[in-house]
């Protein structure tokens, strides 16, 4: 039987201590003014924080926008400190823990492959693997950061609420989505003018959100940060390799300044 006034996920997953707890979810927005919404990343993310704080009825400082689809991931500035405080390993070469929720980092003690890692996942990890609106909504994933921010009039926003109050009941949040929308639009207001209609609707999906302890949260984001950083490095290496190979194959691909006086100018 569910408690009438307490969020059991927060109580159980965080040992009853919401100060060591994180609520991670996704909200899908219907964007009516794409030009204004995408013009300034900092302004838009500040508006999203304001709207989410109002919707959850929590202090603004407790809300962070982790990522908006099409924009870069905002990893917490204190992620390393959170991980260290939780006893989380920051390097793959360190000893793996079953509770780390990072099965792809660790060898299977039973000798199986990746398909045999289910035994490592506790309920938090299984919830991260639930079906979602689109790929990238789960805590251990990220959206495409180089695509369009708004697609077919919608955008996805991954957020985190730290220290969620135990009285924050998930079934009550969707009914407050109109407050999220109103406060996002109000953030774009100029002077005493009527708030513009930037966002028309907000839908929390999948719902309820993931409730993670500080250790689970910092562990998963540490893994994701290494994954994103590794992908960026690989992309850079490929670009440099391609450029170097092209220069070798086409040695005359030079600027006028690089040519000696006997060469025919590249541009006239």
FENTAKA-V408170 format. One record per residue. N is the residue number from 1. RES is the residue in three letters. PHI is phi in whole degrees, -180 to 180 (999 if undefined). BURIAL is I if it has 24 or more other C-alpha atoms within 12 Angstrom, else O. Layout:
# FENTAKA-V408170
n	res	phi	burial
N	RES	PHI	BURIAL
N	RES	PHI	BURIAL
This chain:
# FENTAKA-V408170
n	res	phi	burial
1	UNK	999	O
2	UNK	-77	O
3	UNK	-72	O
4	UNK	-70	O
5	UNK	-128	O
6	UNK	-124	O
7	UNK	-83	I
8	UNK	-63	I
9	UNK	-61	I
10	UNK	-66	I
11	UNK	-65	I
12	UNK	-82	O
13	UNK	-75	I
14	UNK	-115	I
15	UNK	53	O
16	UNK	76	O
17	UNK	-115	O
18	UNK	-65	I
19	UNK	-68	O
20	UNK	-111	I
21	UNK	-129	I
22	UNK	-139	I
23	UNK	-109	I
24	UNK	-115	I
25	UNK	-149	I
26	UNK	-134	I
27	UNK	-123	I
28	UNK	-103	I
29	UNK	-110	I
30	UNK	-89	I
31	UNK	-97	I
32	UNK	-100	I
33	UNK	-129	O
34	UNK	-64	I
35	UNK	-61	O
36	UNK	-70	I
37	UNK	-64	I
38	UNK	-98	I
39	UNK	-69	O
40	UNK	-142	O
41	UNK	-59	O
42	UNK	-63	O
43	UNK	-63	O
44	UNK	-65	I
45	UNK	-68	I
46	UNK	-66	I
47	UNK	-64	I
48	UNK	-64	I
49	UNK	-59	I
50	UNK	-61	I
51	UNK	-65	I
52	UNK	-68	I
53	UNK	-61	I
54	UNK	-68	I
55	UNK	-64	I
56	UNK	-91	I
57	UNK	58	I
58	UNK	-128	I
59	UNK	-61	O
60	UNK	-58	I
61	UNK	-66	O
62	UNK	-91	I
63	UNK	-113	I
64	UNK	-134	I
65	UNK	-90	I
66	UNK	-75	I
67	UNK	-165	I
68	UNK	-107	I
69	UNK	-55	I
70	UNK	96	I
71	UNK	-114	I
72	UNK	-67	I
73	UNK	-72	I
74	UNK	-101	I
75	UNK	-72	I
76	UNK	-56	I
77	UNK	-64	O
78	UNK	-101	O
79	UNK	-59	I
80	UNK	-62	I
81	UNK	-68	O
82	UNK	-62	I
83	UNK	-64	I
84	UNK	-64	O
85	UNK	-65	O
86	UNK	-92	O
87	UNK	76	O
88	UNK	-87	I
89	UNK	-72	I
90	UNK	-99	I
91	UNK	-132	O
92	UNK	-67	O
93	UNK	-77	O
94	UNK	-74	O
95	UNK	-64	O
96	UNK	-85	I
97	UNK	-122	I
98	UNK	-61	I
99	UNK	-79	I
100	UNK	-74	I
101	UNK	62	I
102	UNK	-124	I
103	UNK	-62	I
104	UNK	-70	I
105	UNK	-84	I
106	UNK	-110	I
107	UNK	-70	O
108	UNK	-75	O
109	UNK	-64	O
110	UNK	-97	O
111	UNK	84	O
112	UNK	-91	O
113	UNK	-95	O
114	UNK	-60	O
115	UNK	-69	O
116	UNK	-98	O
117	UNK	-89	I
118	UNK	-58	O
119	UNK	-65	O
120	UNK	-79	I
121	UNK	-87	O
122	UNK	-91	O
123	UNK	-63	O
124	UNK	-61	I
125	UNK	-66	I
126	UNK	-63	O
127	UNK	-67	I
128	UNK	-70	I
129	UNK	-98	I
130	UNK	-68	O
131	UNK	-61	O
132	UNK	-133	I
133	UNK	-59	I
134	UNK	-151	I
135	UNK	-59	O
136	UNK	103	I
137	UNK	-79	I
138	UNK	-79	I
139	UNK	-56	I
140	UNK	-84	I
141	UNK	-122	I
142	UNK	-141	I
143	UNK	-78	I
144	UNK	-67	I
145	UNK	-92	O
146	UNK	-119	O
147	UNK	-93	O
148	UNK	-74	O
149	UNK	-72	I
150	UNK	-114	I
151	UNK	-126	O
152	UNK	53	O
153	UNK	82	O
154	UNK	-129	I
155	UNK	-141	I
156	UNK	-109	I
157	UNK	-131	I
158	UNK	-98	I
159	UNK	-134	I
160	UNK	-136	I
161	UNK	-115	I
162	UNK	-87	I
163	UNK	52	I
164	UNK	-66	I
165	UNK	-66	I
166	UNK	-63	I
167	UNK	-83	I
168	UNK	-80	I
169	UNK	-86	I
170	UNK	-61	I
171	UNK	-71	O
172	UNK	-91	O
173	UNK	-69	I
174	UNK	-55	I
175	UNK	-71	O
176	UNK	-102	I
177	UNK	-64	I
178	UNK	-65	I
179	UNK	-71	I
180	UNK	-61	I
181	UNK	-62	I
182	UNK	-61	I
183	UNK	-76	I
184	UNK	-64	I
185	UNK	-63	I
186	UNK	-63	I
187	UNK	-66	I
188	UNK	-91	I
189	UNK	-66	O
190	UNK	-113	O
191	UNK	61	O
192	UNK	-96	O
193	UNK	-67	O
194	UNK	-64	O
195	UNK	-54	O
196	UNK	-71	I
197	UNK	-92	I
198	UNK	-92	I
199	UNK	-124	I
200	UNK	-103	I
201	UNK	-157	I
202	UNK	-133	I
203	UNK	-131	I
204	UNK	-82	I
205	UNK	-156	I
206	UNK	-70	I
207	UNK	-143	I
208	UNK	-71	I
209	UNK	-77	I
210	UNK	-83	I
211	UNK	-107	I
212	UNK	-129	I
213	UNK	-71	I
214	UNK	-60	I
215	UNK	-67	I
216	UNK	-64	I
217	UNK	-64	I
218	UNK	-70	I
219	UNK	-64	I
220	UNK	-66	I
221	UNK	-71	I
222	UNK	-63	I
223	UNK	-63	I
224	UNK	-65	I
225	UNK	-62	I
226	UNK	-66	O
227	UNK	-65	O
228	UNK	-65	I
229	UNK	-63	O
230	UNK	-65	O
231	UNK	-67	O
232	UNK	-66	O
233	UNK	-64	O
234	UNK	-64	O
235	UNK	-63	O
236	UNK	-66	O
237	UNK	-63	O
238	UNK	-64	O
239	UNK	-64	O
240	UNK	-66	O
241	UNK	-63	O
242	UNK	-64	O
243	UNK	-64	O
244	UNK	-66	O
245	UNK	-65	O
246	UNK	-65	O
247	UNK	-66	O
248	UNK	-69	O
249	UNK	-73	O
250	UNK	-127	O
251	UNK	-64	O
252	UNK	-88	O
253	UNK	-81	O
254	UNK	-127	O
255	UNK	-82	O
256	UNK	-59	O
257	UNK	-66	O
258	UNK	-83	O
259	UNK	-81	O
260	UNK	-84	O
261	UNK	-69	O
262	UNK	-87	O
263	UNK	-79	O
264	UNK	-75	O
265	UNK	-58	O
266	UNK	-73	O
267	UNK	-128	O
268	UNK	-115	O
